Amino acid sequence: MAKLDERIGFIGGGNMAFAIGSGLVRCAIVKPSQVLVSGPHIENLSRWRELGAVTTDDNCEVLEHTDVVFICVKPHILGQCASQLKYKHVPSAKDASKLIVSVLAGTSLKTLEEKFDFIESSGPKVIRTMPNTSMQVGEGCTVYTGNARVTHQDLEKVHIMLNALGLAQQVPEQMIDAVTGLAGCGPAFVYTIIEALADGGVKQGVPRAMALQFAAQTLLGAAKTVLITGKHPAVLRDEVCSPGGSTIVGVHELEKGNLRATLINAVEKATQRSTELGKK
């Protein structure tokens, strides 16, 4: 697996940032000493220090001393964060090659370019991504797109990092909000399904720990079957549903409960919310 020599920075050390950073270290894409993380409360960055990363409460230190900077703050504080960075930024020759990588939901390339235009007179190199937290176990699903200043080598570098943590794919920017609703928010939807399946097992007499393990393994197995066989989920479902059997009766209950429509609506509403967040 390819390794990177660049220093990797994270402005904001929350769950998504840690999923990416810890994954990169676990996969040996970078060494812990190559990672620099900032947060407003340094005491909250202890897990980063346990990982071997360097921590600071100064966002500007991250911007100045790293080559690839992941912006992992909440969308509504991006403006404040960028203003503080601009105020303390010291221009250098490295600015021309510095790469800004955003994980902010709903935040467009245009907005990112405007917020970080102080980095380089000809405009910053910006890549917009939407990862998910399953990166922390190497099974993430991430899409990304770059602005006009980003080179093929820049995209390849980001692809190496993101693809090492699961699946990564370049897409047109107009698709990113929709993928946010599907893959970015999707783990939470799936966790809800796992919990519900486990509760069903408990109701029928399966011990709680066992029910959770079986429910999670069932979803893992079903997902791998879709990916490996390439068969449509409906075809695979029909293969499980014997005429007059238990499974088709259960599937009927799912249809009566509008599970399919509820999931479609969840993706739609999450997509809309992602777009709204970018307008605030």
Beta strands, then each sheet from edge to edge (+ up, - down):
strand 1: 8-11
strand 2: 35-38
strand 3: 54-56
strand 4: 68-71
strand 5: 99-102
strand 6: 125-130
strand 7: 140-146
strand 8: 166-170
sheet 1: 3+ 2+ 1+ 4+ 5+ 6+ 7- 8-
end
